[in-house]
Amino acid sequence: MRERVKRFLKNMFYQDRVPSSIIFFGLEGIGKRELAFEFSKTLLCLEHTYPPCGHCVSCRHMEEFVKVEEEELYFYGEDKRGKKVFLYLRGGHPDFVYVKPEKGEIKIDQIRGVKDFVYLSPALSKRKVVFIEPAEAMNPYAQNSMLKVLEEPPQDTHFIMVSNNLEKVLPTIRSRSFLLAVPPLTKEELKSLTGIEDPLLLELSGGSKSMALKLKEDKELMQTARSILEEDMLTLYKKALEVEKWSLDRQVLLLKVLYAVIHNRYLELREEGLKEVLDMLSAGIEYLNKGIRLSLLLFQLKGGIKDVLHKGTLSGYQQGSSG
């Protein structure tokens, strides 16, 4: 599945039909950033090849970028009041900037800094690349500012964005971008990348490498997710009381596991009820630290998925199969 995306990108590149803005979207931990970064290297590569050649000056700068400590890449500017503000990460490549959140969000001053960058002429490559990750971290002011750039994008600049939650990106930004869905990793790809063989763990990871590695270290959480999806309401009640004693980060991880599994099921069945459950889980992940009671959310969840998922979701696995 991953090779299919790469073939598509290769054809797009060699046909010289690369849009000014591309959003790589999909679940967290499935390799979107790596794919997007490799394509950014391609757009800047002096040998004009996909995959990028790896040995030209541009490629060497890009490879060095990922090896340097992040703090050494911080690039600052000034806001309208002359105050020093963080803009983005910038390494040795003069035509590449990496926009990331500061304290959880990408702010309007950062996008203003991007505007100053994009209207400069390329200094090394034939193009410039603005890499934004995650795109949904742009606050409303930043997104509206970005929209103005996308309405009249510079011809020599590409915006490569990565999103774990496309619904949080403004529809107007999405409509001006090429949306590239990155599929979850297959179980075989996960096995190859992580060395994990446990079928239950691979199922619950939902095609996410980062999720698989986290779950490998937290077997109780994995079993709890299975109980929520498969067991009766009495079992759910007991589990709900237990998970409310967990740390917030662990509770969020549990919801992400449930989201990953149900998302895979939704891709298979396209049931509208599952879409509603995914929306509920997404809201829970976002607002869990703002007072939502996890036990109530789990009861609502169970009511929404019992007809579709209760029978057979993970029933092929025996108790204790995760080791």
FENBELRA-V885832 format. One record per backbone hydrogen bond with DSSP energy under -0.5 kcal/mol. NH is the residue of the N-H (numbers start at 0). CO is the residue of the C=O. If there is no record, write none. Layout:
nh->NH co->CO
nh->NH co->CO
This chain:
nh->4 co->0
nh->5 co->1
nh->6 co->2
nh->7 co->3
nh->8 co->4
nh->9 co->5
nh->10 co->6
nh->11 co->7
nh->12 co->8
nh->13 co->9
nh->14 co->10
nh->15 co->12
nh->16 co->11
nh->18 co->16
nh->21 co->158
nh->22 co->177
nh->23 co->21
nh->23 co->160
nh->24 co->22
nh->24 co->179
nh->25 co->162
nh->29 co->26
nh->34 co->30
nh->35 co->31
nh->36 co->32
nh->37 co->33
nh->38 co->34
nh->39 co->35
nh->40 co->36
nh->41 co->37
nh->42 co->38
nh->43 co->39
nh->44 co->40
nh->47 co->44
nh->59 co->55
nh->60 co->56
nh->61 co->57
nh->62 co->58
nh->63 co->59
nh->64 co->60
nh->65 co->61
nh->66 co->63
nh->67 co->63
nh->71 co->68
nh->72 co->69
nh->73 co->70
nh->74 co->87
nh->76 co->84
nh->78 co->82
nh->81 co->78
nh->84 co->76
nh->86 co->74
nh->87 co->74
nh->88 co->97
nh->89 co->72
nh->93 co->91
nh->95 co->92
nh->96 co->128
nh->97 co->88
nh->98 co->96
nh->98 co->130
nh->99 co->97
nh->101 co->104
nh->104 co->101
nh->105 co->136
nh->106 co->104
nh->109 co->106
nh->110 co->106
nh->111 co->107
nh->112 co->108
nh->113 co->109
nh->114 co->110
nh->115 co->111
nh->116 co->112
nh->117 co->113
nh->118 co->114
nh->119 co->116
nh->127 co->155
nh->128 co->94
nh->129 co->157
nh->130 co->96
nh->130 co->128
nh->131 co->129
nh->131 co->159
nh->132 co->98
nh->133 co->161
nh->134 co->161
nh->136 co->133
nh->137 co->134
nh->138 co->105
nh->142 co->138
nh->143 co->139
nh->144 co->140
nh->145 co->141
nh->146 co->142
nh->147 co->143
nh->148 co->144
nh->149 co->145
nh->150 co->146
nh->151 co->147
nh->151 co->148
nh->152 co->149
nh->156 co->153
nh->157 co->127
nh->158 co->19
nh->159 co->129
nh->159 co->157
nh->160 co->21
nh->160 co->158
nh->161 co->131
nh->162 co->23
nh->167 co->164
nh->168 co->165
nh->172 co->169
nh->173 co->169
nh->174 co->170
nh->175 co->171
nh->175 co->172
nh->176 co->173
nh->177 co->20
nh->178 co->176
nh->179 co->22
nh->179 co->177
nh->180 co->178
nh->181 co->24
nh->182 co->180
nh->184 co->206
nh->189 co->185
nh->190 co->186
nh->191 co->187
nh->192 co->188
nh->193 co->189
nh->194 co->190
nh->201 co->197
nh->202 co->198
nh->203 co->199
nh->204 co->200
nh->205 co->202
nh->206 co->201
nh->207 co->204
nh->208 co->28
nh->208 co->206
nh->209 co->28
nh->211 co->207
nh->212 co->208
nh->213 co->209
nh->214 co->210
nh->215 co->211
nh->216 co->212
nh->216 co->213
nh->217 co->214
nh->221 co->217
nh->222 co->218
nh->223 co->219
nh->224 co->220
nh->225 co->221
nh->226 co->222
nh->227 co->223
nh->228 co->224
nh->229 co->225
nh->230 co->226
nh->235 co->231
nh->236 co->232
nh->237 co->233
nh->238 co->234
nh->239 co->235
nh->240 co->236
nh->241 co->237
nh->242 co->238
nh->243 co->239
nh->244 co->241
nh->245 co->242
nh->250 co->246
nh->251 co->247
nh->252 co->248
nh->253 co->249
nh->254 co->250
nh->255 co->251
nh->256 co->252
nh->257 co->253
nh->258 co->254
nh->259 co->255
nh->260 co->256
nh->261 co->257
nh->262 co->258
nh->263 co->259
nh->264 co->260
nh->265 co->261
nh->266 co->262
nh->267 co->263
nh->268 co->264
nh->269 co->265
nh->274 co->270
nh->275 co->271
nh->276 co->272
nh->277 co->273
nh->278 co->274
nh->279 co->275
nh->280 co->276
nh->281 co->277
nh->282 co->278
nh->283 co->279
nh->284 co->280
nh->285 co->281
nh->286 co->282
nh->287 co->283
nh->289 co->286
nh->290 co->287
nh->291 co->286
nh->293 co->291
nh->296 co->292
nh->297 co->293
nh->298 co->294
nh->299 co->295
nh->300 co->296
nh->301 co->297
nh->302 co->298
nh->303 co->299
nh->304 co->300
nh->305 co->301
nh->307 co->304
nh->308 co->304
nh->309 co->304
nh->309 co->305
nh->311 co->309
nh->312 co->308
nh->316 co->313
nh->320 co->317
nh->322 co->319
